Amino acid sequence: MELKYKRVLLKLSGEAMGGEHSAVSFEAVEQAARQIAMLHENGVEVGIVIGGGNIWRGRSSGDVEKNRADHIGMLATAINSLAMQDAIEKKGMECVVLSAVEMQRFCDTFSSRAANNALKEGKVVIFACGSGSPFFTTDTAAALRAAEINADVLLLAKNVDAVYSDDPKKNANAVKYDELRYSEVIEKGLRATDLTAITLCSEQNIPILVFAMKDEENILNAVKGQKVGTLIH
């Protein structure tokens, strides 16, 4: 199969890991692992950043001091990362979790060298605990890790299938964008991702593809370069 993108950073939302009756839905995790396996089987090198919103919603989760709230969120991403590692390994792939915060009993500590070596060895790499610093979202952490592993693209898996001019669930006239420039996302105030992630990807010339994983063929079509979701470049 001809690939447009051979090394990707996949950003999964925490909500994609959650279930109706539990913080972590192993059915949802297995579904995501199945799609990651599709990429791996076709020769794509995969790095993953997972949010923690299924467990902890950061500073919206009550009156918690801001730094501590973000620290709790980092731990939530570690839980999701370990759950995803288990699902990926059950698919027969080697997978390592590299954490921005040291937690040697559970996983290895992140370094760009370790990440790049693992990817070259054909392992899936999951990056836990965001950037390791408060006040930065996991989308920004995904952009940072994409730069550090020289990813060809940042794949932003969302609940919506593309970037729209407004919330398509609330506004039937919302315009769907097939392509956008980084500057247009900022100028139009679009909620594709946060401003820091957009700026970092712009500076490092990393394209961002916003798409929905609910259609299992989307992720494979995306790395082939077919029209899926919204391409920001």
Contacts in CASP RR format, 6 or more apart in sequence:
PFRMAT RR
TARGET T0000
AUTHOR 0000-0000-0000
METHOD contacts of the structure
MODEL  1
MELKYKRVLLKLSGEAMGGEHSAVSFEAVEQAARQIAMLHENGVEVGIVI
GGGNIWRGRSSGDVEKNRADHIGMLATAINSLAMQDAIEKKGMECVVLSA
VEMQRFCDTFSSRAANNALKEGKVVIFACGSGSPFFTTDTAAALRAAEIN
ADVLLLAKNVDAVYSDDPKKNANAVKYDELRYSEVIEKGLRATDLTAITL
CSEQNIPILVFAMKDEENILNAVKGQKVGTLIH
1 42 0 8 1.000
1 224 0 8 1.000
2 224 0 8 1.000
3 42 0 8 1.000
3 43 0 8 1.000
3 44 0 8 1.000
3 223 0 8 1.000
3 224 0 8 1.000
4 152 0 8 1.000
4 223 0 8 1.000
4 224 0 8 1.000
4 225 0 8 1.000
5 44 0 8 1.000
5 152 0 8 1.000
5 153 0 8 1.000
5 222 0 8 1.000
5 223 0 8 1.000
5 225 0 8 1.000
6 43 0 8 1.000
6 44 0 8 1.000
6 45 0 8 1.000
6 152 0 8 1.000
6 223 0 8 1.000
7 44 0 8 1.000
7 45 0 8 1.000
7 46 0 8 1.000
7 119 0 8 1.000
7 149 0 8 1.000
7 150 0 8 1.000
7 151 0 8 1.000
7 152 0 8 1.000
8 39 0 8 1.000
8 44 0 8 1.000
8 45 0 8 1.000
8 46 0 8 1.000
8 47 0 8 1.000
8 151 0 8 1.000
8 152 0 8 1.000
8 153 0 8 1.000
8 154 0 8 1.000
8 155 0 8 1.000
8 223 0 8 1.000
9 47 0 8 1.000
9 48 0 8 1.000
9 49 0 8 1.000
9 142 0 8 1.000
9 145 0 8 1.000
9 146 0 8 1.000
9 149 0 8 1.000
9 151 0 8 1.000
9 153 0 8 1.000
9 154 0 8 1.000
9 155 0 8 1.000
10 36 0 8 1.000
10 39 0 8 1.000
10 46 0 8 1.000
10 47 0 8 1.000
10 48 0 8 1.000
10 49 0 8 1.000
10 155 0 8 1.000
10 157 0 8 1.000
10 219 0 8 1.000
11 48 0 8 1.000
11 49 0 8 1.000
11 50 0 8 1.000
11 51 0 8 1.000
11 138 0 8 1.000
11 139 0 8 1.000
11 142 0 8 1.000
11 154 0 8 1.000
11 155 0 8 1.000
11 156 0 8 1.000
11 157 0 8 1.000
12 32 0 8 1.000
12 48 0 8 1.000
12 49 0 8 1.000
12 50 0 8 1.000
12 51 0 8 1.000
12 84 0 8 1.000
12 157 0 8 1.000
12 213 0 8 1.000
13 50 0 8 1.000
13 51 0 8 1.000
13 53 0 8 1.000
13 157 0 8 1.000
13 158 0 8 1.000
13 159 0 8 1.000
14 50 0 8 1.000
14 51 0 8 1.000
14 52 0 8 1.000
14 53 0 8 1.000
14 54 0 8 1.000
14 55 0 8 1.000
14 77 0 8 1.000
14 80 0 8 1.000
15 53 0 8 1.000
15 54 0 8 1.000
15 159 0 8 1.000
16 28 0 8 1.000
16 32 0 8 1.000
16 54 0 8 1.000
16 157 0 8 1.000
16 159 0 8 1.000
16 213 0 8 1.000
17 24 0 8 1.000
17 25 0 8 1.000
17 28 0 8 1.000
17 29 0 8 1.000
17 32 0 8 1.000
17 50 0 8 1.000
17 51 0 8 1.000
17 52 0 8 1.000
17 54 0 8 1.000
17 80 0 8 1.000
17 83 0 8 1.000
17 84 0 8 1.000
18 24 0 8 1.000
18 25 0 8 1.000
18 28 0 8 1.000
18 54 0 8 1.000
19 25 0 8 1.000
19 27 0 8 1.000
19 28 0 8 1.000
19 54 0 8 1.000
23 54 0 8 1.000
23 55 0 8 1.000
23 79 0 8 1.000
24 54 0 8 1.000
24 55 0 8 1.000
24 79 0 8 1.000
24 80 0 8 1.000
24 83 0 8 1.000
26 83 0 8 1.000
26 87 0 8 1.000
29 83 0 8 1.000
29 84 0 8 1.000
29 87 0 8 1.000
30 87 0 8 1.000
31 216 0 8 1.000
32 84 0 8 1.000
32 87 0 8 1.000
32 213 0 8 1.000
33 84 0 8 1.000
33 87 0 8 1.000
33 88 0 8 1.000
33 90 0 8 1.000
33 91 0 8 1.000
34 91 0 8 1.000
34 216 0 8 1.000
35 213 0 8 1.000
35 216 0 8 1.000
35 219 0 8 1.000
35 220 0 8 1.000
36 46 0 8 1.000
36 48 0 8 1.000
36 88 0 8 1.000
36 91 0 8 1.000
36 93 0 8 1.000
36 124 0 8 1.000
37 88 0 8 1.000
37 91 0 8 1.000
37 92 0 8 1.000
37 93 0 8 1.000
38 216 0 8 1.000
38 219 0 8 1.000
38 220 0 8 1.000
39 46 0 8 1.000
39 219 0 8 1.000
39 220 0 8 1.000
39 223 0 8 1.000
40 46 0 8 1.000
40 93 0 8 1.000
40 122 0 8 1.000
40 124 0 8 1.000
42 220 0 8 1.000
42 223 0 8 1.000
44 223 0 8 1.000
45 119 0 8 1.000
45 120 0 8 1.000
45 122 0 8 1.000
46 119 0 8 1.000
46 124 0 8 1.000
46 125 0 8 1.000
47 115 0 8 1.000
47 119 0 8 1.000
47 124 0 8 1.000
47 125 0 8 1.000
47 126 0 8 1.000
47 127 0 8 1.000
47 145 0 8 1.000
47 149 0 8 1.000
47 151 0 8 1.000
48 81 0 8 1.000
48 84 0 8 1.000
48 124 0 8 1.000
48 125 0 8 1.000
48 126 0 8 1.000
48 127 0 8 1.000
49 77 0 8 1.000
49 126 0 8 1.000
49 127 0 8 1.000
49 130 0 8 1.000
49 138 0 8 1.000
49 141 0 8 1.000
49 142 0 8 1.000
49 145 0 8 1.000
50 77 0 8 1.000
50 80 0 8 1.000
50 81 0 8 1.000
50 84 0 8 1.000
50 126 0 8 1.000
50 128 0 8 1.000
50 138 0 8 1.000
51 76 0 8 1.000
51 77 0 8 1.000
51 80 0 8 1.000
51 130 0 8 1.000
51 138 0 8 1.000
52 73 0 8 1.000
52 76 0 8 1.000
52 77 0 8 1.000
52 79 0 8 1.000
52 80 0 8 1.000
52 138 0 8 1.000
53 73 0 8 1.000
53 76 0 8 1.000
54 76 0 8 1.000
54 80 0 8 1.000
55 73 0 8 1.000
55 76 0 8 1.000
55 79 0 8 1.000
55 80 0 8 1.000
56 69 0 8 1.000
56 72 0 8 1.000
56 73 0 8 1.000
56 75 0 8 1.000
56 76 0 8 1.000
58 64 0 8 1.000
58 69 0 8 1.000
58 70 0 8 1.000
58 72 0 8 1.000
58 73 0 8 1.000
59 66 0 8 1.000
59 69 0 8 1.000
59 70 0 8 1.000
61 69 0 8 1.000
61 72 0 8 1.000
64 72 0 8 1.000
66 134 0 8 1.000
66 135 0 8 1.000
67 134 0 8 1.000
69 134 0 8 1.000
70 134 0 8 1.000
70 135 0 8 1.000
71 134 0 8 1.000
74 100 0 8 1.000
74 101 0 8 1.000
74 128 0 8 1.000
74 129 0 8 1.000
74 130 0 8 1.000
74 132 0 8 1.000
75 129 0 8 1.000
77 128 0 8 1.000
77 129 0 8 1.000
77 130 0 8 1.000
77 138 0 8 1.000
78 97 0 8 1.000
78 99 0 8 1.000
78 101 0 8 1.000
78 103 0 8 1.000
78 106 0 8 1.000
78 107 0 8 1.000
78 128 0 8 1.000
78 129 0 8 1.000
81 97 0 8 1.000
81 99 0 8 1.000
81 107 0 8 1.000
81 126 0 8 1.000
81 127 0 8 1.000
81 128 0 8 1.000
82 97 0 8 1.000
82 106 0 8 1.000
82 107 0 8 1.000
82 128 0 8 1.000
84 95 0 8 1.000
84 126 0 8 1.000
85 95 0 8 1.000
85 96 0 8 1.000
85 97 0 8 1.000
85 107 0 8 1.000
85 126 0 8 1.000
88 95 0 8 1.000
88 124 0 8 1.000
88 126 0 8 1.000
89 95 0 8 1.000
93 123 0 8 1.000
93 124 0 8 1.000
94 121 0 8 1.000
94 122 0 8 1.000
94 123 0 8 1.000
94 124 0 8 1.000
95 123 0 8 1.000
95 124 0 8 1.000
95 125 0 8 1.000
95 126 0 8 1.000
96 107 0 8 1.000
96 108 0 8 1.000
96 114 0 8 1.000
96 118 0 8 1.000
96 123 0 8 1.000
96 124 0 8 1.000
96 125 0 8 1.000
96 126 0 8 1.000
97 106 0 8 1.000
97 107 0 8 1.000
97 108 0 8 1.000
97 126 0 8 1.000
97 127 0 8 1.000
97 128 0 8 1.000
98 107 0 8 1.000
98 108 0 8 1.000
98 109 0 8 1.000
98 110 0 8 1.000
98 111 0 8 1.000
98 114 0 8 1.000
98 115 0 8 1.000
98 118 0 8 1.000
98 125 0 8 1.000
98 126 0 8 1.000
98 127 0 8 1.000
98 128 0 8 1.000
99 106 0 8 1.000
99 107 0 8 1.000
99 108 0 8 1.000
99 109 0 8 1.000
99 110 0 8 1.000
99 127 0 8 1.000
99 128 0 8 1.000
99 129 0 8 1.000
100 110 0 8 1.000
100 127 0 8 1.000
100 128 0 8 1.000
100 129 0 8 1.000
100 130 0 8 1.000
100 131 0 8 1.000
100 132 0 8 1.000
100 133 0 8 1.000
100 141 0 8 1.000
101 128 0 8 1.000
101 129 0 8 1.000
101 132 0 8 1.000
102 109 0 8 1.000
103 129 0 8 1.000
107 128 0 8 1.000
108 114 0 8 1.000
110 127 0 8 1.000
112 148 0 8 1.000
112 149 0 8 1.000
115 125 0 8 1.000
115 127 0 8 1.000
115 145 0 8 1.000
115 148 0 8 1.000
115 149 0 8 1.000
116 149 0 8 1.000
116 150 0 8 1.000
118 125 0 8 1.000
119 125 0 8 1.000
119 149 0 8 1.000
125 149 0 8 1.000
127 141 0 8 1.000
127 142 0 8 1.000
127 145 0 8 1.000
130 136 0 8 1.000
130 138 0 8 1.000
130 141 0 8 1.000
131 140 0 8 1.000
131 141 0 8 1.000
131 144 0 8 1.000
132 141 0 8 1.000
136 196 0 8 1.000
137 194 0 8 1.000
137 196 0 8 1.000
137 197 0 8 1.000
139 156 0 8 1.000
139 193 0 8 1.000
139 194 0 8 1.000
139 197 0 8 1.000
140 194 0 8 1.000
140 196 0 8 1.000
140 197 0 8 1.000
140 200 0 8 1.000
142 154 0 8 1.000
142 156 0 8 1.000
142 197 0 8 1.000
143 154 0 8 1.000
143 193 0 8 1.000
143 196 0 8 1.000
143 197 0 8 1.000
143 198 0 8 1.000
143 200 0 8 1.000
143 201 0 8 1.000
143 204 0 8 1.000
143 206 0 8 1.000
143 208 0 8 1.000
144 200 0 8 1.000
145 151 0 8 1.000
146 153 0 8 1.000
146 154 0 8 1.000
146 201 0 8 1.000
146 204 0 8 1.000
146 206 0 8 1.000
147 200 0 8 1.000
147 201 0 8 1.000
147 204 0 8 1.000
147 206 0 8 1.000
151 206 0 8 1.000
152 206 0 8 1.000
152 207 0 8 1.000
153 206 0 8 1.000
153 207 0 8 1.000
153 208 0 8 1.000
153 209 0 8 1.000
153 222 0 8 1.000
153 223 0 8 1.000
154 197 0 8 1.000
154 201 0 8 1.000
154 206 0 8 1.000
154 207 0 8 1.000
154 208 0 8 1.000
154 209 0 8 1.000
155 209 0 8 1.000
155 211 0 8 1.000
155 219 0 8 1.000
155 222 0 8 1.000
156 192 0 8 1.000
156 193 0 8 1.000
156 208 0 8 1.000
156 209 0 8 1.000
156 210 0 8 1.000
156 211 0 8 1.000
157 211 0 8 1.000
157 212 0 8 1.000
157 213 0 8 1.000
157 219 0 8 1.000
158 210 0 8 1.000
158 211 0 8 1.000
158 212 0 8 1.000
159 212 0 8 1.000
160 168 0 8 1.000
160 212 0 8 1.000
161 211 0 8 1.000
161 212 0 8 1.000
161 214 0 8 1.000
161 215 0 8 1.000
161 229 0 8 1.000
162 176 0 8 1.000
162 177 0 8 1.000
162 178 0 8 1.000
162 210 0 8 1.000
162 211 0 8 1.000
162 212 0 8 1.000
162 229 0 8 1.000
162 230 0 8 1.000
163 176 0 8 1.000
163 177 0 8 1.000
163 180 0 8 1.000
163 185 0 8 1.000
163 190 0 8 1.000
163 191 0 8 1.000
163 192 0 8 1.000
163 210 0 8 1.000
163 229 0 8 1.000
163 230 0 8 1.000
163 232 0 8 1.000
164 174 0 8 1.000
164 175 0 8 1.000
164 176 0 8 1.000
164 177 0 8 1.000
164 190 0 8 1.000
165 174 0 8 1.000
165 175 0 8 1.000
165 177 0 8 1.000
165 188 0 8 1.000
165 190 0 8 1.000
166 173 0 8 1.000
166 174 0 8 1.000
166 175 0 8 1.000
167 174 0 8 1.000
168 174 0 8 1.000
168 176 0 8 1.000
176 230 0 8 1.000
177 190 0 8 1.000
177 230 0 8 1.000
178 227 0 8 1.000
178 229 0 8 1.000
178 230 0 8 1.000
178 231 0 8 1.000
179 230 0 8 1.000
179 231 0 8 1.000
179 232 0 8 1.000
179 233 0 8 1.000
180 190 0 8 1.000
180 192 0 8 1.000
180 230 0 8 1.000
180 231 0 8 1.000
180 232 0 8 1.000
180 233 0 8 1.000
181 232 0 8 1.000
181 233 0 8 1.000
182 198 0 8 1.000
182 199 0 8 1.000
182 201 0 8 1.000
182 202 0 8 1.000
182 232 0 8 1.000
182 233 0 8 1.000
183 202 0 8 1.000
184 190 0 8 1.000
185 192 0 8 1.000
185 193 0 8 1.000
185 198 0 8 1.000
185 232 0 8 1.000
186 195 0 8 1.000
186 198 0 8 1.000
186 199 0 8 1.000
192 198 0 8 1.000
192 208 0 8 1.000
192 210 0 8 1.000
192 230 0 8 1.000
192 232 0 8 1.000
193 208 0 8 1.000
193 210 0 8 1.000
197 208 0 8 1.000
198 208 0 8 1.000
198 232 0 8 1.000
200 206 0 8 1.000
201 207 0 8 1.000
201 208 0 8 1.000
201 232 0 8 1.000
207 231 0 8 1.000
207 232 0 8 1.000
207 233 0 8 1.000
208 231 0 8 1.000
208 232 0 8 1.000
208 233 0 8 1.000
209 222 0 8 1.000
209 228 0 8 1.000
209 229 0 8 1.000
209 230 0 8 1.000
209 231 0 8 1.000
209 232 0 8 1.000
210 229 0 8 1.000
210 230 0 8 1.000
210 232 0 8 1.000
211 218 0 8 1.000
211 219 0 8 1.000
211 222 0 8 1.000
211 228 0 8 1.000
211 229 0 8 1.000
211 230 0 8 1.000
212 218 0 8 1.000
212 229 0 8 1.000
213 219 0 8 1.000
218 228 0 8 1.000
218 229 0 8 1.000
221 228 0 8 1.000
222 228 0 8 1.000
222 229 0 8 1.000
END
